[in-house]
Amino acid sequence: MSRTRSAQPDSRATLRGGLPDRYLTPDDIAEIFDVPKETVYQWRKKRTGPPGFRIGKHIRYDPAVVHRYVAERMTIDAA
């Protein structure tokens, strides 16, 4: 039985409410920031978005690092 989209928790709410118990995927990052997945890959290529890391051929993001990245961006933009 496959999980439907409505059965999956909203990753933005998860990040706001606490850190998820797993590493985030590029799809999660795209959903959190409401951008296309291609934008996430361009951020990685240009080193402008939240830093990710490779596990084999897969890219993952540590939720704590993503949270820190957002906090830093908010501080920079508030100045």
DSSP file (Angstrom, degrees, kcal/mol; ACC not computed):
  #  RESIDUE AA STRUCTURE BP1 BP2  ACC     N-H-->O    O-->H-N    N-H-->O    O-->H-N    TCO  KAPPA ALPHA  PHI   PSI    X-CA   Y-CA   Z-CA
    1    1 A M              0   0    0      0, 0.0     2,-0.2     0, 0.0     0, 0.0   0.000 360.0 360.0 360.0 126.1    0.0    0.0    0.0
    2    2 A S        -     0   0    0      1,-0.1     2,-0.4     0, 0.0     0, 0.0  -0.601 360.0-114.3 -90.9 150.7    1.5    3.3   -1.0
    3    3 A R        -     0   0    0     -2,-0.2     2,-0.1     2,-0.0    -1,-0.1  -0.661  27.6-136.7 -82.8 134.5    1.3    6.5    1.0
    4    4 A T    >>  -     0   0    0     -2,-0.4     3,-1.0     1,-0.1     4,-0.7  -0.479  25.3-107.7 -84.9 162.6   -0.7    9.3   -0.5
    5    5 A R  G >4 S+     0   0    0      1,-0.3     3,-1.0     2,-0.2    -1,-0.1   0.865 119.4  56.7 -58.8 -37.8    0.5   12.9   -0.3
    6    6 A S  G 34 S+     0   0    0      1,-0.2    -1,-0.3     4,-0.0     4,-0.1   0.762 102.2  56.6 -67.8 -23.3   -2.2   13.7    2.3
    7    7 A A  G <4 S+     0   0    0     -3,-1.0    -1,-0.2     2,-0.1    -2,-0.2   0.670  91.2  87.6 -80.9 -16.5   -0.9   11.0    4.6
    8    8 A Q  S << S-     0   0    0     -3,-1.0     2,-0.1    -4,-0.7     3,-0.0  -0.630  86.5-113.1 -83.7 139.6    2.6   12.5    4.6
    9    9 A P        -     0   0    0      0, 0.0     2,-0.6     0, 0.0    -1,-0.1  -0.384  34.0-102.2 -68.6 149.9    3.4   15.1    7.2
   10   10 A D     >  -     0   0    0      1,-0.2     4,-2.1    -4,-0.1     3,-0.2  -0.627  27.7-150.8 -71.7 116.3    4.1   18.7    5.9
   11   11 A S  H  > S+     0   0    0     -2,-0.6     4,-2.3     1,-0.2    -1,-0.2   0.795  94.3  57.3 -65.1 -27.8    7.9   19.0    6.1
   12   12 A R  H  > S+     0   0    0      2,-0.2     4,-2.1     1,-0.2    -1,-0.2   0.925 108.8  45.5 -66.4 -42.7    7.6   22.8    6.7
   13   13 A A  H  > S+     0   0    0     -3,-0.2     4,-2.8     2,-0.2    -2,-0.2   0.883 111.6  53.4 -65.8 -37.6    5.4   22.2    9.8
   14   14 A T  H  X S+     0   0    0     -4,-2.1     4,-1.4     2,-0.2    -2,-0.2   0.919 109.5  47.5 -62.0 -44.4    7.9   19.5   10.9
   15   15 A L  H  < S+     0   0    0     -4,-2.3    -2,-0.2     1,-0.2    -1,-0.2   0.882 115.6  45.1 -66.6 -38.2   10.8   21.8   10.6
   16   16 A R  H  < S+     0   0    0     -4,-2.1    -2,-0.2     1,-0.2    -1,-0.2   0.895 117.0  44.8 -70.0 -39.9    8.9   24.6   12.5
   17   17 A G  H  < S-     0   0    0     -4,-2.8     2,-0.3     1,-0.3    -2,-0.2   0.636 131.9 -53.0 -81.7 -14.4    7.7   22.2   15.2
   18   18 A G  S  < S-     0   0    0     -4,-1.4    -1,-0.3    -5,-0.2     0, 0.0  -0.821  72.4 -59.8 153.9 167.2   10.9   20.4   15.8
   19   19 A L        -     0   0    0     -2,-0.3    -4,-0.1    -3,-0.1    -3,-0.0  -0.553  53.3-119.7 -78.0 134.7   13.6   18.6   13.8
   20   20 A P        -     0   0    0      0, 0.0    -1,-0.1     0, 0.0     4,-0.1  -0.282  20.8-118.3 -66.8 160.8   12.5   15.5   11.9
   21   21 A D  S    S+     0   0    0      2,-0.1     2,-0.3    42,-0.0    -2,-0.0   0.058  91.6  54.1 -91.0  27.1   14.1   12.2   12.8
   22   22 A R  S    S-     0   0    0      0, 0.0     2,-0.2     0, 0.0     0, 0.0  -0.971  91.7 -92.5-149.8 162.2   15.6   11.8    9.3
   23   23 A Y        -     0   0    0     -2,-0.3     2,-0.2    39,-0.1    39,-0.2  -0.507  47.3-113.3 -75.4 150.1   17.7   13.7    6.8
   24   24 A L  B     -A   61   0A   0     37,-3.1    37,-2.2    -2,-0.2    -1,-0.1  -0.554  23.2-141.9 -87.2 149.0   15.9   15.8    4.3
   25   25 A T     >  -     0   0    0     35,-0.2     4,-2.2    -2,-0.2     5,-0.2  -0.550  32.6-101.2 -98.8 167.8   15.9   15.1    0.6
   26   26 A P  H  > S+     0   0    0      0, 0.0     4,-2.5     0, 0.0     5,-0.2   0.860 125.8  56.7 -56.9 -34.3   16.0   17.7   -2.3
   27   27 A D  H  > S+     0   0    0      2,-0.2     4,-2.1     1,-0.2     5,-0.2   0.912 106.3  49.1 -62.3 -41.7   12.2   17.2   -2.6
   28   28 A D  H  > S+     0   0    0      2,-0.2     4,-3.0     1,-0.2    -1,-0.2   0.925 111.2  49.1 -61.9 -45.2   11.8   18.2    1.1
   29   29 A I  H  X S+     0   0    0     -4,-2.2     4,-2.4     1,-0.2    -2,-0.2   0.917 110.3  50.9 -61.8 -43.9   14.0   21.3    0.6
   30   30 A A  H  X>S+     0   0    0     -4,-2.5     5,-2.2     1,-0.2     4,-0.6   0.897 113.7  45.4 -60.6 -40.5   12.0   22.3   -2.5
   31   31 A E  H  <5S+     0   0    0     -4,-2.1     3,-0.4     3,-0.2    -2,-0.2   0.913 111.1  51.9 -70.2 -43.0    8.7   21.9   -0.5
   32   32 A I  H  <5S+     0   0    0     -4,-3.0    -2,-0.2     1,-0.2    -1,-0.2   0.918 120.6  33.5 -59.3 -44.8   10.0   23.8    2.6
   33   33 A F  H  <5S-     0   0    0     -4,-2.4    -1,-0.2    -5,-0.2    -2,-0.2   0.428 106.1-125.9 -94.0   0.6   11.1   26.8    0.5
   34   34 A D  T  <5 +     0   0    0     -4,-0.6    -3,-0.2    -3,-0.4    -4,-0.1   0.926  67.1 125.6  54.5  50.9    8.3   26.5   -2.0
   35   35 A V      < -     0   0    0     -5,-2.2    -1,-0.2    -6,-0.2    -2,-0.1  -0.899  68.7 -88.0-130.1 160.1   10.7   26.4   -5.0
   36   36 A P    >>  -     0   0    0      0, 0.0     4,-1.2     0, 0.0     3,-0.8  -0.345  37.0-117.6 -64.9 152.1   11.1   23.9   -7.9
   37   37 A K  H 3> S+     0   0    0      1,-0.3     4,-1.9     2,-0.2     5,-0.2   0.847 114.9  63.0 -60.4 -33.8   13.5   21.0   -7.2
   38   38 A E  H 3> S+     0   0    0      1,-0.2     4,-2.2     2,-0.2    -1,-0.3   0.857  98.3  56.2 -60.0 -34.4   15.7   22.3  -10.0
   39   39 A T  H <> S+     0   0    0     -3,-0.8     4,-2.7     2,-0.2    -1,-0.2   0.903 104.1  52.9 -62.9 -41.0   16.3   25.5   -8.0
   40   40 A V  H  X S+     0   0    0     -4,-1.2     4,-2.0     1,-0.2    -2,-0.2   0.918 109.6  48.3 -60.3 -43.7   17.5   23.3   -5.1
   41   41 A Y  H  X S+     0   0    0     -4,-1.9     4,-2.2     1,-0.2    -1,-0.2   0.874 111.1  50.6 -66.3 -36.2   20.0   21.6   -7.4
   42   42 A Q  H  X S+     0   0    0     -4,-2.2     4,-2.7     2,-0.2    -2,-0.2   0.896 107.4  53.5 -67.5 -39.7   21.2   25.0   -8.7
   43   43 A W  H  X>S+     0   0    0     -4,-2.7     5,-2.2     1,-0.2     4,-1.0   0.923 110.6  47.5 -57.6 -43.5   21.7   26.3   -5.2
   44   44 A R  H  <5S+     0   0    0     -4,-2.0     3,-0.3     3,-0.2    -2,-0.2   0.923 112.2  48.6 -64.8 -43.4   23.9   23.3   -4.5
   45   45 A K  H  <5S+     0   0    0     -4,-2.2    -2,-0.2     1,-0.2    -1,-0.2   0.893 119.7  37.9 -63.1 -40.8   25.9   23.8   -7.7
   46   46 A K  H  <5S-     0   0    0     -4,-2.7    -1,-0.2    -5,-0.1    -2,-0.2   0.501 106.3-127.8 -88.5  -5.6   26.4   27.5   -7.0
   47   47 A R  T  <5S+     0   0    0     -4,-1.0    -3,-0.2    -3,-0.3    -4,-0.1   0.903  75.3 117.6  58.0  44.7   26.8   26.9   -3.2
   48   48 A T      < +     0   0    0     -5,-2.2    -4,-0.2    -6,-0.2    -5,-0.1   0.586  58.8  59.0-113.8 -16.6   24.2   29.5   -2.3
   49   49 A G  S    S-     0   0    0     -6,-0.7     3,-0.1     1,-0.2    -9,-0.0  -0.204 106.4 -46.6-100.6-167.5   21.5   27.4   -0.6
   50   50 A P  S    S-     0   0    0      0, 0.0    -1,-0.2     0, 0.0     2,-0.2  -0.401  70.1-106.7 -62.4 137.5   21.5   25.3    2.5
   51   51 A P        -     0   0    0      0, 0.0    11,-0.4     0, 0.0     2,-0.2  -0.436  42.1-176.8 -71.3 136.2   24.5   22.9    2.5
   52   52 A G        -     0   0    0     -2,-0.2     2,-0.3     9,-0.1     9,-0.2  -0.616  11.0-144.3-118.3-179.0   23.9   19.3    1.7
   53   53 A F  E     -B   60   0B   0      7,-2.6     7,-3.0    -2,-0.2     2,-0.4  -0.964  17.6-109.2-146.2 161.6   26.0   16.2    1.6
   54   54 A R  E     -B   59   0B   0     -2,-0.3     2,-0.5     5,-0.2     5,-0.2  -0.763  17.0-174.1 -98.9 137.7   26.2   13.0   -0.4
   55   55 A I  E >  S-B   58   0B   0      3,-3.1     3,-2.1    -2,-0.4     2,-0.4  -0.919  77.4 -53.7-121.0  99.5   25.3    9.5    0.7
   56   56 A G  T 3  S-     0   0    0     -2,-0.5    -2,-0.0     1,-0.3     0, 0.0  -0.548 122.2 -21.1  64.1-123.5   26.4    7.5   -2.3
   57   57 A K  T 3  S+     0   0    0     -2,-0.4     2,-0.3    -3,-0.1    -1,-0.3   0.406 121.9  94.5 -95.0   2.4   24.5    9.1   -5.2
   58   58 A H  E <   -B   55   0B   0     -3,-2.1    -3,-3.1   -33,-0.0     2,-0.4  -0.745  65.6-140.9-101.1 142.3   21.9   10.7   -3.0
   59   59 A I  E     +B   54   0B   0     -2,-0.3     2,-0.3    -5,-0.2    -5,-0.2  -0.850  24.9 179.2 -99.5 134.0   21.9   14.2   -1.7
   60   60 A R  E     -B   53   0B   0     -7,-3.0    -7,-2.6    -2,-0.4     2,-0.4  -0.923  17.1-146.5-132.8 158.9   20.7   14.8    1.9
   61   61 A Y  B     -A   24   0A   0    -37,-2.2   -37,-3.1    -2,-0.3    -9,-0.1  -0.989  17.9-128.5-128.6 133.2   20.4   17.8    4.2
   62   62 A D     >  -     0   0    0    -11,-0.4     4,-2.2    -2,-0.4     3,-0.4  -0.701  18.0-141.4 -78.1 124.3   20.7   17.8    7.9
   63   63 A P  H  > S+     0   0    0      0, 0.0     4,-2.5     0, 0.0     5,-0.2   0.849 100.8  55.2 -57.7 -35.6   17.6   19.5    9.4
   64   64 A A  H  > S+     0   0    0      2,-0.2     4,-2.1     1,-0.2     5,-0.1   0.891 109.0  47.4 -64.6 -38.9   19.7   21.3   12.0
   65   65 A V  H  > S+     0   0    0     -3,-0.4     4,-2.5     2,-0.2    -1,-0.2   0.891 111.5  50.3 -69.3 -40.2   21.9   22.8    9.4
   66   66 A V  H  X S+     0   0    0     -4,-2.2     4,-2.3     2,-0.2    -2,-0.2   0.914 110.4  50.3 -63.5 -42.5   18.9   23.9    7.3
   67   67 A H  H  X S+     0   0    0     -4,-2.5     4,-2.2    -5,-0.2    -2,-0.2   0.918 111.6  47.9 -61.9 -43.6   17.4   25.5   10.3
   68   68 A R  H  X S+     0   0    0     -4,-2.1     4,-2.6     2,-0.2    -2,-0.2   0.897 109.3  54.0 -62.2 -41.5   20.7   27.3   11.0
   69   69 A Y  H  X S+     0   0    0     -4,-2.5     4,-2.5     1,-0.2    -2,-0.2   0.922 109.4  47.6 -59.3 -45.3   20.9   28.4    7.4
   70   70 A V  H  X S+     0   0    0     -4,-2.3     4,-2.4     1,-0.2    -1,-0.2   0.922 111.3  50.6 -63.4 -44.1   17.4   29.9    7.6
   71   71 A A  H  X S+     0   0    0     -4,-2.2     4,-1.9     1,-0.2    -2,-0.2   0.905 111.3  48.8 -60.8 -41.9   18.2   31.7   10.9
   72   72 A E  H  X S+     0   0    0     -4,-2.6     4,-2.6     2,-0.2    -1,-0.2   0.920 110.9  50.0 -63.7 -43.8   21.4   33.2    9.3
   73   73 A R  H  X S+     0   0    0     -4,-2.5     4,-2.7     1,-0.2    -2,-0.2   0.898 109.8  51.0 -62.3 -40.2   19.5   34.3    6.2
   74   74 A M  H  X S+     0   0    0     -4,-2.4     4,-1.4     2,-0.2    -1,-0.2   0.885 111.1  48.6 -65.1 -37.8   16.9   36.0    8.4
   75   75 A T  H  X S+     0   0    0     -4,-1.9     4,-0.9     2,-0.2    -2,-0.2   0.919 113.0  47.0 -66.6 -44.5   19.6   37.8   10.4
   76   76 A I  H >< S+     0   0    0     -4,-2.6     3,-0.6     1,-0.2    -2,-0.2   0.922 114.2  46.8 -63.4 -45.3   21.4   39.0    7.2
   77   77 A D  H 3< S+     0   0    0     -4,-2.7    -1,-0.2     1,-0.2    -2,-0.2   0.756 107.8  56.9 -71.3 -24.1   18.1   40.2    5.6
   78   78 A A  H 3<        0   0    0     -4,-1.4    -1,-0.2     1,-0.2    -2,-0.2   0.713 360.0 360.0 -78.0 -20.2   17.0   42.0    8.8
   79   79 A A    <<        0   0    0     -4,-0.9    -1,-0.2    -3,-0.6    -2,-0.2   0.485 360.0 360.0 -74.9 360.0   20.2   44.1    8.8
